[in-house]
Amino acid sequence: MFNFIKNKISYIYRNILYPRFLTRKYKDILNKNLAIKNTHLGQRCFILGSGPSIKDINLNELKEEHVFVVNEFNKHPQFKNLQHVYHLIPDAFYFKEDRGSYYWERIKNKSDTASANTIFFFHLKGKKLVEKENLFTKNKIYYLNTQGIISKHFDFNIDLDKTLPWPKNSLLTCLMAAVYLGFREIYLLGCEHNYLATRIGLEQGKTKTFDHFYVNAELENISKMKKLDAKEILIKRYGWDEEYIDSSYENFMEHILQLFKNYRLFYKKVKKEHPDIKIFNATPNSFLDVFPFISYDEIQK
């Protein structure tokens, strides 16, 4: 009984009380997001995932559209042609101060090459590094904070001016941002979510990454090494946890199950609070059936 009560109190603290505390603590930073709330009320947008199918989409057709992209999407050869871009990097691990790390190189490259019309959303833990290194000086930046989980047991938050629950996926963060900015038609592209269709892990000769439209040659080479050597590089250069590297297919099933539950609970909340918002998955052969499917060709250009 004691352990049950202790775990219950810990659950409430981590997922309800502590996020509220963090919202108050970072109020001055998070309140700046209010300036963009509902700035695209009634408009439509496209959320571009990094799945292989995005290679079959002519991004020039989306040149005048508002688009959300994540993480390494700037590697797409047509990325530079997009005019209205929200680029989200909501994972704190991207902002390590180790100049020799994989993520430092990616952040520095983005800062050097970003178009001035790109608006960035970073995890709040990136603020110190961005300001210390004078990164993204020509871009508008908004910060997001995360703590806790998405659950059916309490009313979780999806507003960017408060602490967000950790969604387990950058695309779900994009959906939260799109709703916050007021978009009323939201289309998903390049969002296969076929993670469980492929065996993953160093034992299968692959690092724990999923199919993208681009090839990470460095990770491909690492996956061909002996397991112990590959693990050492992944831990030191990429900052991966050993537990993550060694996790089983069963663990990943649990992770993906929670991710899909997060999508479903998010969508349920949106339909209740914003019944006029329409979200469609236009990704061919996608496993993400939480949102109604639509063919990309059916979307009025």
N, C-alpha and C positions, 0 to 999 in steps of 0.2 A: 504493500500500500504506500509506504514511504517513497519508494522509487517511482511509483506511478504519479504521485503528486509532484515530486521533484521534476520529472520529465514534462509534466503538464505545464508547470510554471516556466520551465526553460523554453518550451514551445511558444508560449504566449509572449515571453520576453523577446525571443529572437525574431519572431515573425509579426508581432503587432506593436509592442511597446518600443523596442529598439529602433525600428524604422521611423517611428514618430519622433523619437529623440534625435535621430540623424537629420530629419527634415528641419527641426528647429535649429540644430547645430549649424547646418549649412544653408540656412534660410536666405541669406544675402546672395548666395550663388544661385540657388535653385529658383528663387523668385525672378531672376532675369529671364527665365524661360516663359514667364507670363507675357512678355512682349510679343511672342510669336503665336500665342494661343489663338486658334480660330482665324489665323491670317489667310487661310485658303478655304474659308467656309463655302461649301457647295461645289468645290472643284473636284477634279479627279487626279489620281496619281498612280504611278507604277512602282512596285517594289521589285527590284532586280536581284534575285539570288545568284549564286555563283555556280549553279549546277550546269552540267554539260549542255543542256538544251538551249541555254542562252546564246550559244554559238550560232544557232539557227535563226535567231532574231536579228533583223537589221535594225540596230540601235539608231540609225539615222532617222527612222520613222518616229522615234521618240524624242527627237531633238528639241521640240518645243514643249514637251510634256514635263511635268514635275516628276522626278524620279528619286527613289531612295536606293542607295547601295550600301554595302557593308565591306569592312575589312580590306581585302585585296582586290576589289572589283576594278580598281584603277589599272589593273593589268590588261583589261579588255582592250583590244586594238581600236575600238570605236568609242571608247569612254570619253575621249577628249572632245567628241562632237556633241555631247550632251550639254545643254545650256542651263538647266535648272536642277541642280543636284544637291541632295541632302546625303552626306556621307557619314554613316554611323560606325564608330569603333567603340562599342560599349564594354569591351573586356578590359579589365584593369591591367592584365599581364602585358598588354601592348606597350605600356608606359614604364618599363624598367629603365633605370638610369645607366645600366651597363652598356657602354658604347660598342662593345663587341658582340652584343646579343643580336639574334635574328630580328627581334621586334624593334630594337632601336633603329636598325638599318631601314626597316619598312616605314617607320614613322618619319624619319629624316627624309626619305625619298618622297613621301607624300607631301611633306612640307615644302620641299624644293620644287615640286612639279605641279602642285594643285592650282587649278584655275581660280581666279579671284572670285568667280561667281559661285563657287562651291561653299556650301554651309556645312560645318562639321558638328557632330555630336560626339563628345568623348565621355568616358567614365570620369567622374570627378577626381579620381586618383591621378589622372593625367595632367591636371592643372599645374602642379608644381613643375613637372618636366617641361611642359609647353612654355611656361613663362621663364624658367631658368635658361632654356636653350634658345629662346626667341623664335619659336617655331610657329608656323601658320600666321605670320604677321599680317598677311593680306586677306585673311579669311575671317568670317564671323564664326565664333565658336560658342556652343552651348554645352553645358555639362549635365550629366545624369548621375544619379547615385542609386545604388542597389543594395538591398538587404532583405532577407526573408524569402518566402516562397509564395507561389500562387496556390490557393487552396479553396475548396468549396466550403470550408468551415468558418471562414470569415470574409469580410468585404475587403479584398485587396485593392490596392491603388494602381491606377494606370496613367495618372496625370504626371507630366514631366516636372512640374514644380514641386513635387513631393518625392520622397524616396520610393523607388520602384521595387517590386519583388524581382528576384533574379529569374529571368524567363527561360534559361537554358539554351537560348538560341538568339542570335543577333537579328534574325528576320522578325521575330516576335517583338523585339524592341522597335523595329521599324514600324510595325503595325501600331504600336502604342503611340509613336511619334506622329504617324499619319492621322490617327484619330484626334490627337491633341491639336494638330494644326488645322483641323476642320474639314479635311477631305471627306467627301461623301461617296465617292466611287474609288475603290482601291483594288488594283489588279496585281496578282502575284505572277512573276515570270522567273524561270530558272530555279524553281523550288521543288526539285524532285522528291526530296525526303525519302529516298530509297536506301537509307543507311543500313538497314538490316538485310538487304538483298545480297550483300557482299561480306564474306568473312574478313575480318580485319585483325591486325595485330602483327607483331614482329614474327610470331611463329609461322604466319602465312606469307612471310616475305614482304609485308606491307607495314608502314607506320600507321598509327591510328588517325588517319585523315580520310576524308570522303571525296568522292569524285567531284572535280570542279571543271570549269571550262578551260582552265589553265593547268599546266604541269609544273609542279614544284620540283625542279631537277635535283635540288639539294636533298629533299626528303626521299626522292627516288633512290639516290645513291646511298643514303643512310640505310634504307630498308634492305639493301643487298649485303650489308656488313654482318659480321657475327653479332648475335643478339646482345652480348655484353658490351661490345664496342658501340653499337647503335644506341643502347640505353644511356651510356655515358654522355654521348653527344646530345641526345634529346634532353637530358637533364641539365647539362651545363650550358648549352647554346640556346635551347628553346625554352628552358625553364619548366619542362613537363615534370609532373610528379611521377615517381616510380610506380605508385599505386595505379595511376592512370595507364601507364605503359603496359603493366601486367594484367590489367583488368580483363575479365573474360567476356565471352559473347553474352552470357547471362546478365552480366552487369550492364552491358550496352542495351539489352532489351529493356531493362528497368529504366535506364536513362531515357530511351526513346519513348517508352510508354508515358513517362512523366511529361515529356515534351509535348506529346499529342494531347494529354490532359490539359496542359497549360494553354494550348491553342483553343481547345474546346471551352474552357472556363472563361478565357479572354473573350471569345466570340459571344458567349452567352451574356456576359456583362455588357458588351457593346450593343447587342440587340435590345437589351433592356433599357439602357441609358440613352442610346442614339439609334432608335429604330429606323431612321432614314439612311443610315450608313449601309452601303452594299460592299461586300468583300468577295472577290472572285479569284479562283486559282486558274490561271490561263496556261499553266505549265503542262505540256503533253506528257502522258504516262506518269503523272505524279502520284505518290502515295498519300499526299496530304489531302484527305477527303473531308476535313473539318469544314472547309468552305466549299460552296458550290463551284463546280467546274464550268469553265467557258472556253471555247476555242479562241485563240488569239485573233484569228481571222474574223470572228464575230464582233469584236470590239470596234465600235465606230471610230474610224481614224479621223 
